[in-house]
Amino acid sequence: MVLVDSSVWIVYFNGAPTPETERLDALLGLEPVGLGDLILAEVLQGFRLDKDYRTARKLLTSLTIYDLLGRDLAIRAADNYRMLRKQGITVRKTTDVIIASFCIQHDLPLLHADKDFLPFVEHLNLRTAL
């Protein structure tokens, strides 16, 4: 299973070829691909046209969707954020902290195109799918 971040899905639905979207395209249909509930919300809220929204919703809801946060993971995410802060690293978005912490906790590789995940790769052993 590979978890795919909104930073990849958004570019994918816009049709832009990047190493991350090419990897996603290669994974779809061949390997299990999933996303988190927060990622689903981030991606779907960005569609302006109802037709595009319905198409994306149909595709995304056919995949495995994880509930990303509960009490234990909320604490783990806070711990991870604090650990990075002690090293002088500030992650800009709490959503990214939650996604990275979920992937680390469940040993899932993350396909992303967001530099905010790099400290998690370097310091907390987040696996990437690229």
MARDRENNU-303892 format. One record per residue (C-alpha): x, z, y; residue number from 1. Coordinates in Angstrom, 3 decimals. Layout:
BEGIN
<r><c1>X</c1><c3>Z</c3><c2>Y</c2><num>NUM</num></r>
...
END
This chain:
BEGIN
<r><c1>0.000</c1><c3>0.000</c3><c2>0.000</c2><num>1</num></r>
<r><c1>1.196</c1><c3>-0.906</c3><c2>3.482</c2><num>2</num></r>
<r><c1>-0.437</c1><c3>0.614</c3><c2>6.541</c2><num>3</num></r>
<r><c1>-0.681</c1><c3>-1.861</c3><c2>9.428</c2><num>4</num></r>
<r><c1>-0.664</c1><c3>-0.612</c3><c2>13.014</c2><num>5</num></r>
<r><c1>-2.839</c1><c3>-1.957</c3><c2>15.820</c2><num>6</num></r>
<r><c1>0.302</c1><c3>-3.358</c3><c2>17.484</c2><num>7</num></r>
<r><c1>0.411</c1><c3>-5.924</c3><c2>14.668</c2><num>8</num></r>
<r><c1>-3.331</c1><c3>-6.492</c3><c2>14.218</c2><num>9</num></r>
<r><c1>-3.867</c1><c3>-7.268</c3><c2>17.899</c2><num>10</num></r>
<r><c1>-1.152</c1><c3>-9.915</c3><c2>17.950</c2><num>11</num></r>
<r><c1>-2.376</c1><c3>-11.227</c3><c2>14.579</c2><num>12</num></r>
<r><c1>-5.930</c1><c3>-11.748</c3><c2>15.845</c2><num>13</num></r>
<r><c1>-4.547</c1><c3>-13.429</c3><c2>18.976</c2><num>14</num></r>
<r><c1>-2.802</c1><c3>-15.945</c3><c2>16.709</c2><num>15</num></r>
<r><c1>0.730</c1><c3>-15.322</c3><c2>17.938</c2><num>16</num></r>
<r><c1>3.451</c1><c3>-15.813</c3><c2>15.323</c2><num>17</num></r>
<r><c1>5.895</c1><c3>-12.905</c3><c2>15.203</c2><num>18</num></r>
<r><c1>7.949</c1><c3>-11.484</c3><c2>12.341</c2><num>19</num></r>
<r><c1>5.325</c1><c3>-8.743</c3><c2>11.999</c2><num>20</num></r>
<r><c1>2.322</c1><c3>-11.086</c3><c2>11.923</c2><num>21</num></r>
<r><c1>4.118</c1><c3>-13.370</c3><c2>9.489</c2><num>22</num></r>
<r><c1>4.718</c1><c3>-10.359</c3><c2>7.237</c2><num>23</num></r>
<r><c1>1.070</c1><c3>-9.332</c3><c2>7.512</c2><num>24</num></r>
<r><c1>-0.038</c1><c3>-12.848</c3><c2>6.640</c2><num>25</num></r>
<r><c1>2.231</c1><c3>-12.767</c3><c2>3.581</c2><num>26</num></r>
<r><c1>0.865</c1><c3>-9.377</c3><c2>2.484</c2><num>27</num></r>
<r><c1>-2.845</c1><c3>-10.171</c3><c2>2.804</c2><num>28</num></r>
<r><c1>-4.244</c1><c3>-11.055</c3><c2>-0.586</c2><num>29</num></r>
<r><c1>-1.029</c1><c3>-10.198</c3><c2>-2.412</c2><num>30</num></r>
<r><c1>-0.467</c1><c3>-6.506</c3><c2>-1.789</c2><num>31</num></r>
<r><c1>-2.767</c1><c3>-3.679</c3><c2>-0.786</c2><num>32</num></r>
<r><c1>-3.033</c1><c3>-3.444</c3><c2>3.000</c2><num>33</num></r>
<r><c1>-4.693</c1><c3>-0.589</c3><c2>4.810</c2><num>34</num></r>
<r><c1>-5.237</c1><c3>0.903</c3><c2>8.202</c2><num>35</num></r>
<r><c1>-6.340</c1><c3>4.167</c3><c2>9.687</c2><num>36</num></r>
<r><c1>-9.623</c1><c3>4.970</c3><c2>11.344</c2><num>37</num></r>
<r><c1>-7.885</c1><c3>5.313</c3><c2>14.727</c2><num>38</num></r>
<r><c1>-6.229</c1><c3>1.918</c3><c2>14.245</c2><num>39</num></r>
<r><c1>-9.597</c1><c3>0.394</c3><c2>13.379</c2><num>40</num></r>
<r><c1>-11.070</c1><c3>1.763</c3><c2>16.613</c2><num>41</num></r>
<r><c1>-8.113</c1><c3>0.552</c3><c2>18.703</c2><num>42</num></r>
<r><c1>-8.311</c1><c3>-2.974</c3><c2>17.321</c2><num>43</num></r>
<r><c1>-12.086</c1><c3>-3.426</c3><c2>17.383</c2><num>44</num></r>
<r><c1>-12.559</c1><c3>-2.094</c3><c2>20.911</c2><num>45</num></r>
<r><c1>-10.374</c1><c3>-4.882</c3><c2>22.266</c2><num>46</num></r>
<r><c1>-12.631</c1><c3>-7.802</c3><c2>21.303</c2><num>47</num></r>
<r><c1>-14.558</c1><c3>-9.348</c3><c2>24.173</c2><num>48</num></r>
<r><c1>-16.662</c1><c3>-11.830</c3><c2>22.195</c2><num>49</num></r>
<r><c1>-19.234</c1><c3>-10.566</c3><c2>19.709</c2><num>50</num></r>
<r><c1>-18.395</c1><c3>-13.334</c3><c2>17.247</c2><num>51</num></r>
<r><c1>-14.697</c1><c3>-12.374</c3><c2>17.200</c2><num>52</num></r>
<r><c1>-15.625</c1><c3>-8.696</c3><c2>16.913</c2><num>53</num></r>
<r><c1>-17.847</c1><c3>-9.384</c3><c2>13.882</c2><num>54</num></r>
<r><c1>-15.168</c1><c3>-11.485</c3><c2>12.176</c2><num>55</num></r>
<r><c1>-12.490</c1><c3>-8.845</c3><c2>12.709</c2><num>56</num></r>
<r><c1>-14.810</c1><c3>-6.029</c3><c2>11.672</c2><num>57</num></r>
<r><c1>-15.662</c1><c3>-7.827</c3><c2>8.432</c2><num>58</num></r>
<r><c1>-11.992</c1><c3>-8.393</c3><c2>7.589</c2><num>59</num></r>
<r><c1>-10.779</c1><c3>-4.938</c3><c2>8.576</c2><num>60</num></r>
<r><c1>-13.556</c1><c3>-3.016</c3><c2>6.838</c2><num>61</num></r>
<r><c1>-12.801</c1><c3>-4.890</c3><c2>3.603</c2><num>62</num></r>
<r><c1>-9.420</c1><c3>-3.125</c3><c2>3.547</c2><num>63</num></r>
<r><c1>-8.611</c1><c3>0.468</c3><c2>2.679</c2><num>64</num></r>
<r><c1>-9.335</c1><c3>2.661</c3><c2>5.701</c2><num>65</num></r>
<r><c1>-7.806</c1><c3>6.124</c3><c2>5.828</c2><num>66</num></r>
<r><c1>-9.064</c1><c3>9.126</c3><c2>7.744</c2><num>67</num></r>
<r><c1>-5.814</c1><c3>9.881</c3><c2>9.544</c2><num>68</num></r>
<r><c1>-6.285</c1><c3>13.386</c3><c2>10.815</c2><num>69</num></r>
<r><c1>-7.350</c1><c3>16.691</c3><c2>9.397</c2><num>70</num></r>
<r><c1>-6.209</c1><c3>20.229</c3><c2>10.067</c2><num>71</num></r>
<r><c1>-3.015</c1><c3>20.038</c3><c2>8.002</c2><num>72</num></r>
<r><c1>-1.960</c1><c3>16.671</c3><c2>9.357</c2><num>73</num></r>
<r><c1>-2.762</c1><c3>17.766</c3><c2>12.921</c2><num>74</num></r>
<r><c1>-0.279</c1><c3>20.587</c3><c2>12.478</c2><num>75</num></r>
<r><c1>2.276</c1><c3>18.271</c3><c2>10.849</c2><num>76</num></r>
<r><c1>1.897</c1><c3>15.767</c3><c2>13.716</c2><num>77</num></r>
<r><c1>2.423</c1><c3>18.531</c3><c2>16.288</c2><num>78</num></r>
<r><c1>5.508</c1><c3>19.700</c3><c2>14.382</c2><num>79</num></r>
<r><c1>6.899</c1><c3>16.156</c3><c2>14.280</c2><num>80</num></r>
<r><c1>6.262</c1><c3>15.663</c3><c2>18.001</c2><num>81</num></r>
<r><c1>7.947</c1><c3>18.970</c3><c2>18.822</c2><num>82</num></r>
<r><c1>10.937</c1><c3>18.170</c3><c2>16.640</c2><num>83</num></r>
<r><c1>11.467</c1><c3>14.870</c3><c2>18.461</c2><num>84</num></r>
<r><c1>11.002</c1><c3>16.560</c3><c2>21.861</c2><num>85</num></r>
<r><c1>13.728</c1><c3>19.076</c3><c2>20.982</c2><num>86</num></r>
<r><c1>16.007</c1><c3>16.075</c3><c2>20.488</c2><num>87</num></r>
<r><c1>15.067</c1><c3>14.697</c3><c2>23.911</c2><num>88</num></r>
<r><c1>12.651</c1><c3>12.074</c3><c2>22.578</c2><num>89</num></r>
<r><c1>9.148</c1><c3>11.833</c3><c2>24.001</c2><num>90</num></r>
<r><c1>6.592</c1><c3>9.732</c3><c2>22.148</c2><num>91</num></r>
<r><c1>4.120</c1><c3>8.351</c3><c2>24.673</c2><num>92</num></r>
<r><c1>0.952</c1><c3>8.235</c3><c2>22.573</c2><num>93</num></r>
<r><c1>-0.509</c1><c3>10.962</c3><c2>20.398</c2><num>94</num></r>
<r><c1>-2.136</c1><c3>8.258</c3><c2>18.272</c2><num>95</num></r>
<r><c1>1.316</c1><c3>6.970</c3><c2>17.307</c2><num>96</num></r>
<r><c1>2.418</c1><c3>10.486</c3><c2>16.362</c2><num>97</num></r>
<r><c1>-0.640</c1><c3>10.822</c3><c2>14.118</c2><num>98</num></r>
<r><c1>-0.127</c1><c3>7.412</c3><c2>12.475</c2><num>99</num></r>
<r><c1>3.574</c1><c3>7.990</c3><c2>11.858</c2><num>100</num></r>
<r><c1>2.977</c1><c3>11.501</c3><c2>10.529</c2><num>101</num></r>
<r><c1>0.279</c1><c3>10.232</c3><c2>8.164</c2><num>102</num></r>
<r><c1>2.591</c1><c3>7.542</c3><c2>6.789</c2><num>103</num></r>
<r><c1>5.455</c1><c3>10.000</c3><c2>6.362</c2><num>104</num></r>
<r><c1>3.209</c1><c3>12.549</c3><c2>4.650</c2><num>105</num></r>
<r><c1>1.791</c1><c3>9.946</c3><c2>2.239</c2><num>106</num></r>
<r><c1>5.020</c1><c3>7.958</c3><c2>1.834</c2><num>107</num></r>
<r><c1>3.385</c1><c3>4.751</c3><c2>3.073</c2><num>108</num></r>
<r><c1>5.414</c1><c3>2.045</c3><c2>4.787</c2><num>109</num></r>
<r><c1>4.147</c1><c3>1.122</c3><c2>8.239</c2><num>110</num></r>
<r><c1>4.062</c1><c3>-2.424</c3><c2>9.566</c2><num>111</num></r>
<r><c1>4.303</c1><c3>-2.116</c3><c2>13.335</c2><num>112</num></r>
<r><c1>5.558</c1><c3>-3.818</c3><c2>16.488</c2><num>113</num></r>
<r><c1>5.731</c1><c3>-0.709</c3><c2>18.642</c2><num>114</num></r>
<r><c1>9.009</c1><c3>0.879</c3><c2>19.712</c2><num>115</num></r>
<r><c1>7.370</c1><c3>4.316</c3><c2>19.792</c2><num>116</num></r>
<r><c1>7.652</c1><c3>4.402</c3><c2>15.998</c2><num>117</num></r>
<r><c1>11.437</c1><c3>3.960</c3><c2>16.022</c2><num>118</num></r>
<r><c1>12.246</c1><c3>7.680</c3><c2>16.503</c2><num>119</num></r>
<r><c1>10.117</c1><c3>8.410</c3><c2>13.447</c2><num>120</num></r>
<r><c1>12.139</c1><c3>5.879</c3><c2>11.472</c2><num>121</num></r>
<r><c1>15.471</c1><c3>7.229</c3><c2>12.735</c2><num>122</num></r>
<r><c1>14.767</c1><c3>10.959</c3><c2>12.592</c2><num>123</num></r>
<r><c1>11.817</c1><c3>11.575</c3><c2>10.261</c2><num>124</num></r>
<r><c1>12.244</c1><c3>8.937</c3><c2>7.535</c2><num>125</num></r>
<r><c1>9.239</c1><c3>6.792</c3><c2>8.378</c2><num>126</num></r>
<r><c1>9.450</c1><c3>3.700</c3><c2>6.184</c2><num>127</num></r>
<r><c1>8.806</c1><c3>0.323</c3><c2>7.766</c2><num>128</num></r>
<r><c1>7.278</c1><c3>-2.675</c3><c2>6.024</c2><num>129</num></r>
<r><c1>9.267</c1><c3>-5.383</c3><c2>7.786</c2><num>130</num></r>
END
